[in-house]
Amino acid sequence: MAIIYSKEYIINERTVEIRSAIPSDAAQLIELNKKLAVETKYMVRELHEIDIDITNQENRIKDLNDHENGLLLVASVDGAIVGQLGILPEKFERMKHMAGFVIGIEKAYWGYGIAKLLMDEVTSWFRLSTLKRIELNVIEDNVRGIALYKKYGFQIEGKKIKDHHIGDGIYLNTLLMGKLLDE
């Protein structure tokens, strides 16, 4: 069971809390995902594709909290959720040693160091998990994201060409990044 208890930081005279998501966060997480879909081209889903209801989101949170290799962290500023980091475990036997990684921060809070706080927390948690590998996809022009992931030991392992369509005939490339946790 992966539960990270509340840790508070003061950044720019604001209280930033990092903790595991709880079911009562469901509505705020849905709204955050909708906001991220509109604010940045780096997320996978468009606004109309975020169609999860509160009950299903609550169940997702519970499932990740109950899974030995799953985790959903939230970052809140003055009580409002502005960021999230998810470790999404694989379900197939041959891949259970791996998990996917997703992170999103509300654009108004870019530069606050919230992604770093989430990365610090999940890095500590990795040592307690049974995971051997973590992987993520990142849009090639997300320079700040790539630099952050490299700082935490992720390596570029491949590239998908024109796989991310952002409209108006514009396609972006995605980098595949991974990190081995037992090295």
Steps between C-alpha positions, in 0.01 A plus 500: 500500500652827387404792720711814528398712795473875478816709476476877488741751349492878479572627148452863402319555829243233408445164665567207267389158621616170345308184593326193366168565334190398692155424357364840605754657257315349203311812388809722526710247304242486222501880480882509504514254210252712305707811566822324396338380177430861406814669637770286346568297189705255706206298635357208302127569526288782363242663726205308350683171566504552876168340570556318829242552771573555868417143605737350242774748596453409868537133404819571304646676802407210728644245255833682479514546877434129549756380243850426631657664195246773430505857621312822437648810658337839503651843551275765644558871549298657778269196491432489123646211299732641231711198412512124492746218448383149426684169504283265298594134548485248219250218545649226285723246673799552273487875552410530870852617578428820304273801533408800293560852623285811447532849642307821445521842662256785447671757280460783755731300730776415253830620643394459864701179538187288548611240244831469686318447832288227341809340342687507831209327672454233236876434488493416871193282447669305217745359754208340686325359195573171324523677163810449287417744219302819451424655162338808354421677177588867459445737209836576340472878538419478873855604581434575868331165554778307328765680706310414821468133407869477408591659833317212670675231296263443208664433165367549150437154354322581178292738295157481341471722194189715454293297746350793694246703303413842644269621224532711186713230337772537764667181622762473772756231579500310828809380683490175692689525827572234756678444824623177655436510873738228616817666368 
